[in-house]
């Protein structure tokens, strides 16, 4: 695919609070088998087998999840498991991974960044898209992957495409999650793609832009010790900012290639339904747009309800309307204070 070595950095941090009660502190959603055939982390790592090989995969996850990550990816070299003592958003995560590769002598290599909780198929379409992105990355561009929208979604960020740079386009602008009317305008124009949050670039090209636009965070990451397990004092003091805001929205080297695959960001239970997630026995009567995820072996019956999710575990049952999906974080926060045994 490339004359340069390719590494894949999988971001597998986060609590997955919007997937409570199935997602817990000890087993967040990235370590769950939501789609069948392996956990979200395992399926993400498997997609890179023909691209980087298992030895070229790095996983950044929370220090508390060292054991579960290692058990799910037994072929992952121990030094490729980077453990964050605290979550500091994507700029710190990605910057640290890039600096780690540079220190290991891979500063001229290609680095792919992907989240661990995306549904992507088919794999050959994914690999073709990565090959297209690598062409641009080798020219010094910071490349992201855009998803051609098929509906006026309000839950995704958007990328406005600019002039062609084969096999993609320059990025004219990044747009935050829009309201319904604005999303409809984006869809109608044909000039916008969904922002997948996946990136491809040369390590040295990225670090150059990282230093230019986030100099303090760059300096602090340079000062981290050469370890896969920094201390809370060292890592917890890093600036918390997204890579989109910190670098991608500012650099003039941003380009986008269109995805040649189907993609879903499985961010909450309604989104999981759209991706085909379901589990357990159910009977659904006079109801539409429902999701059942049951880990108890009991039968779940839904009658006369639309746009709802029912999630059952051995500790809790959640019955939720789609419109309330964002309130699950409030539920988890409340339980942390009052009933921590349920999270």
Secondary structure, DSSP 4 states (H G I P E B T S, - for coil): --SS-EEEEEE--S--GGGTTTS-SSS-GGGS-SSSSS-HHHHHHHHTTTTT-GGGEEEEEEGGGHHHHHHH-TTS-GGGEEEESS--HHHHHHHHHHHHHHHTT-TTSEEEEEESSEEEE-HHHHHHHHHHHHHHHTTT-EEEEEEE-SS--SSS-EEEEEEEETTEEEEEEEEPPP-HHHHHHHHHHT-EEEEEEEEEEEHHHHHHHHHHH-HHHHHHHHTS-S-SS--HHHHTTS----HIIIIITT-S-EEEEE-SSEEEE--SHHHHHHTT--BSEEEEES-EEEEEEESSS-EEEEES-EEEEEEE-SS-EEEEEGGGGGGHHHHHHHHHHH-GGG-
